[in-house]
Amino acid sequence: MIKTIKISGAHCLGPVELKKAIADVPIGGFLEVITNDPCAKEDIPTWCRFTKNELVEFNELEGGWMRFLIKRTR
């Protein structure tokens, strides 16, 4: 299962949004985050380490957008 969320704006994607989104993903499933939030490049990998979820993939897309694929491990 893959759940996708798309968040635009430079409001610094917070851990609360990520926690809410990943709660709907079963363990072993994936959360895809598409964002143009410049803080996300540092914040999402840090959040993954802190929560023990796995950042599987990161891609920079056109127009300042980024894609993160996170595997829920717990």
Backbone as CSV, one residue per row, in Angstrom:
resi,resn,N_x,N_y,N_z,CA_x,CA_y,CA_z,C_x,C_y,C_z
1,MET,0.830,-1.179,0.000,0.000,0.000,0.000,0.871,1.237,0.000
2,ILE,0.489,2.231,-0.813,1.164,3.528,-0.816,0.118,4.611,-0.606
3,LYS,0.346,5.435,0.404,-0.501,6.612,0.629,0.322,7.820,0.207
4,THR,-0.283,8.714,-0.558,0.417,9.898,-1.038,-0.192,11.154,-0.428
5,ILE,0.685,12.037,0.041,0.243,13.362,0.465,1.065,14.385,-0.306
6,LYS,0.422,15.473,-0.676,1.095,16.560,-1.384,0.883,17.828,-0.580
7,ILE,1.990,18.447,-0.202,1.926,19.645,0.621,2.761,20.730,-0.048
8,SER,2.133,21.862,-0.302,2.874,22.954,-0.913,2.962,24.123,0.048
9,GLY,4.000,24.910,-0.145,4.211,26.075,0.693,5.418,25.909,1.579
10,ALA,5.953,27.007,1.985,7.174,27.000,2.795,6.841,27.153,4.270
11,HIS,5.896,26.381,4.753,5.515,26.483,6.164,6.245,25.463,7.035
12,CYS,7.237,24.811,6.472,8.008,23.778,7.163,7.110,22.628,7.611
13,LEU,7.021,21.666,6.756,6.252,20.446,6.986,6.609,19.890,8.368
14,GLY,5.636,19.785,9.234,5.915,19.411,10.606,5.720,17.939,10.896
15,PRO,6.275,17.505,12.016,6.126,16.114,12.417,4.680,15.720,12.675
16,VAL,3.837,16.674,13.012,2.429,16.363,13.276,1.750,15.881,11.993
17,GLU,2.002,16.588,10.880,1.419,16.174,9.605,1.907,14.794,9.197
18,LEU,3.203,14.551,9.383,3.762,13.246,9.019,3.199,12.137,9.906
19,LYS,3.076,12.408,11.186,2.545,11.404,12.115,1.106,11.052,11.760
20,LYS,0.289,12.062,11.451,-1.101,11.813,11.059,-1.164,10.993,9.776
21,ALA,-0.341,11.358,8.803,-0.379,10.683,7.506,0.080,9.235,7.611
22,ILE,1.139,8.977,8.350,1.674,7.617,8.410,0.804,6.710,9.278
23,ALA,-0.027,7.294,10.126,-0.923,6.490,10.965,-1.910,5.692,10.123
24,ASP,-2.214,6.167,8.921,-3.134,5.471,8.022,-2.458,4.397,7.187
25,VAL,-1.138,4.280,7.305,-0.364,3.326,6.511,-0.066,2.097,7.372
26,PRO,-0.366,0.895,6.873,-0.031,-0.294,7.661,1.483,-0.490,7.744
27,ILE,1.922,-1.163,8.791,3.348,-1.481,8.915,3.768,-2.262,7.679
28,GLY,4.867,-1.839,7.080,5.341,-2.428,5.834,4.862,-1.663,4.609
29,GLY,3.900,-0.753,4.802,3.388,0.073,3.712,4.242,1.321,3.538
30,PHE,3.851,2.140,2.583,4.656,3.299,2.227,3.848,4.589,2.268
31,LEU,4.523,5.647,2.683,3.986,6.998,2.629,4.835,7.769,1.628
32,GLU,4.183,8.299,0.605,4.859,9.130,-0.381,4.512,10.584,-0.068
33,VAL,5.544,11.384,0.143,5.348,12.801,0.443,5.903,13.602,-0.726
34,ILE,5.033,14.415,-1.320,5.444,15.309,-2.390,5.269,16.720,-1.857
35,THR,6.355,17.482,-1.867,6.324,18.809,-1.262,7.307,19.749,-1.944
36,ASN,7.031,21.029,-1.825,7.996,22.033,-2.266,8.489,22.845,-1.064
37,ASP,8.279,22.310,0.103,8.736,22.935,1.346,10.255,22.778,1.444
38,PRO,11.016,23.869,1.407,12.475,23.747,1.438,13.012,23.098,2.723
39,CYS,12.274,23.184,3.811,12.716,22.575,5.077,12.663,21.045,5.025
40,ALA,11.844,20.510,4.143,11.616,19.063,4.099,12.883,18.272,3.798
41,LYS,13.791,18.848,3.045,15.014,18.138,2.663,15.811,17.696,3.891
42,GLU,15.752,18.474,4.942,16.426,18.113,6.198,15.450,17.503,7.199
43,ASP,14.230,18.030,7.244,13.277,17.620,8.281,12.774,16.189,8.116
44,ILE,12.473,15.773,6.894,11.904,14.433,6.710,12.922,13.338,7.033
45,PRO,14.174,13.404,6.550,15.144,12.384,6.971,15.352,12.342,8.487
46,THR,15.352,13.515,9.119,15.499,13.574,10.582,14.310,12.919,11.257
47,TRP,13.105,13.218,10.779,11.890,12.617,11.336,11.928,11.099,11.181
48,CYS,12.382,10.607,10.027,12.458,9.158,9.805,13.408,8.503,10.802
49,ARG,14.566,9.112,11.010,15.517,8.552,11.984,14.923,8.555,13.387
50,PHE,14.287,9.645,13.759,13.714,9.789,15.097,12.591,8.780,15.339
51,THR,11.760,8.534,14.330,10.614,7.632,14.489,10.927,6.196,14.103
52,LYS,12.134,5.944,13.625,12.589,4.607,13.219,11.838,4.093,11.984
53,ASN,11.339,5.014,11.153,10.789,4.636,9.857,11.897,4.788,8.832
54,GLU,11.759,4.151,7.688,12.842,4.093,6.715,12.578,5.006,5.518
55,LEU,13.490,5.931,5.279,13.431,6.741,4.075,14.019,5.897,2.948
56,VAL,13.156,5.428,2.067,13.551,4.498,1.013,14.092,5.231,-0.203
57,GLU,13.489,6.386,-0.499,13.862,7.079,-1.724,13.622,8.573,-1.579
58,PHE,14.493,9.351,-2.211,14.337,10.806,-2.277,14.654,11.237,-3.697
59,ASN,13.775,12.068,-4.272,13.998,12.587,-5.619,13.688,14.078,-5.633
60,GLU,14.513,14.827,-6.342,14.196,16.223,-6.603,13.461,16.275,-7.931
61,LEU,12.320,16.930,-7.947,11.475,17.025,-9.127,11.568,18.433,-9.719
62,GLU,10.893,18.654,-10.805,10.903,19.974,-11.442,10.182,21.016,-10.591
63,GLY,10.580,22.247,-10.758,9.887,23.358,-10.113,10.076,23.450,-8.613
64,GLY,11.146,22.862,-8.082,11.395,22.929,-6.644,10.663,21.882,-5.818
65,TRP,9.961,20.979,-6.471,9.246,19.913,-5.762,10.196,18.772,-5.421
66,MET,9.884,18.063,-4.360,10.658,16.907,-3.911,9.708,15.759,-3.612
67,ARG,10.215,14.550,-3.752,9.431,13.346,-3.462,10.200,12.482,-2.473
68,PHE,9.529,12.114,-1.399,10.102,11.241,-0.374,9.240,9.996,-0.295
69,LEU,9.867,8.835,-0.282,9.144,7.580,-0.091,9.594,6.984,1.233
70,ILE,8.658,6.864,2.143,8.945,6.415,3.514,8.251,5.079,3.759
71,LYS,9.014,4.112,4.246,8.432,2.812,4.613,8.126,2.833,6.102
72,ARG,6.873,2.504,6.427,6.503,2.438,7.831,7.027,1.130,8.414
73,THR,7.852,1.249,9.432,8.466,0.065,10.040,7.952,-0.225,11.432
74,ARG,7.163,0.706,11.991,6.600,0.499,13.331,5.371,1.307,13.555
